[in-house]
Amino acid sequence: FPSAFDFGLECQVPPSGFNLGFLLQVLSSVELWMQNRILENLLDRVSVTGKL
């Protein structure tokens, strides 16, 4: 994911709909990835302790 942000920073081009859409896609994918990681950690805790 950091590579994606570096790619966005390196591309110093005028703002356009395509670039904005790409940025939103990257941010949404990062958010989904973080949510999945949090859910995985919670599920691991539940499976180990048997309770939240």
N, C-alpha and C positions, 0 to 999 in steps of 0.2 A: 504493500500500500504506500509506503513512503516513496517508492519509485514513481508511482502515479502522481503524487503531489510534486515531486521534482520535475516530472515531465510537464506538468501544468505551469510550473514556475519558469522552466526553460523556454517555453513557447510564448515569448513576448510578442503577441500579435493583437491587433485591434479586436475589441469585443465583438462577438457575433452570436447569432442564435445557436449555431452548431457548437461553439466553444462553451457557451453557457449550459447547453444541454449536456455536454460531455462532463462538465464540472459537477452538475447536479447528479449525473449518473454515478460518478466516482464517490461523491459524498454519500449518496444513498446506499451504495454497495458497502462502503466502510461502516455505515451505521448498522446495516444488516449483519455484517461480520461481527461487530462488537456485541450486538444483541445475541447472536448465536453463541459467542464465547461465554457471555454471562449466563445464558441458559444452560450451557454445558457444565459450567462450574456449579450452578445450583443443583443440577441433576446429579452430579458426582457427589456433592455433599449429602443429598437425600439418600442416595444409594449406600453411602458409607455409614451415616449415622441413623438412617431410618426415619429422620424427621428434619424439619427445616431448622 
